[in-house]
Amino acid sequence: MTYTIEISHRARKSIMRLPRDVRERMETAIDELASNPWPDGCTKLKGRENEWRIVVRKDYRVQYAVIDERLLIFVIDVGPRGSMYKKR
């Protein structure tokens, strides 16, 4: 079962600002979510329904939501670890 991936405008802009090597690893990690939405090392975010995060290159994070009813992965935000979890 393969999920569809949608990337928010905010996450897309953040990805484009990353250095090339980080951006390539980030894009690969996001693409892999389509076949496995809960890879090894993913963490459920406390206080947020259906939201998860994965670590890419030690200090970068991908925050995403899994919507099983629609087989959808929605990438909410991407960025360095310190700025990822602030309430919006």
N, C-alpha and C positions, 0 to 999 in steps of 0.2 A: 504494500500500500504506500503510495507516494503522496506526500503533501504538496500543496501549492505554497509558494513563498511570496509574500507581499512585504515590501520594505517601505516604512514611513518616510515622508519627505525629510524629516529631521535626521533619521538614520542615514539616508542616502547622502545628504550633505556632509555628515560627519565622516562617512567612508571616503568621500572624495578628498577630504582634507588630510587624510592619513598619509604617511610616507609609503612609497610604492610597495616595499616588501611587506609591511604590515597590512596594507590594503589587499594585496593578493592572498595572504593567509586568511584575512577576514572574509573575503568573498568565497574562498574555498570552504571555510567552516560553515558559512550560511548556506551554501549549496548542499552541503552534507546533511543539514537539518531536514531536507525534503525526504530523505529515506530513513532517517532516524532522529525524531524530534527530541529524544532524551538520550544523548550520547553519554559515554562515561565522563564523569566529572561535572555534569550539569547540576545546577542547584535551583531548587524551588525558592522563589522570593517570598519572604514572610509578609503577610498582610496584603498580598496581591493575588487575586484569583487567576489561576492558569498562567502565571508569569514565571519564566525561568531565565537563567543566565548561563552562559558558557564563557570560559576563559580562553582567550586567544593570545598567544605569545606572552604569557605571564602577567602582563599589566594592562591588557585591553580586554574589554567585556562586550558581549552581545546580549542584549536584553530582548526577550521575545515572548510572545503569547502563543499558546497552542489552542486552536479551536477545532476540537475533534469532530464536531457535527458537520463542519464544512471542509475537513481535511486541509486546514490552513495553518501556516506558520506566519505570524505577523511580527516582523522585526520592529521593535519599538524604538530602540536606541543603540548606539554603538559608541564606544569611547574609552578613554583611560579610566582606570579603576576609581579614582577619587571623585569623579564627577557623575558617576552613573546613577546613584541611588537617591539623589535629591528629589523630594516631592515636587511634582509639577502642578 
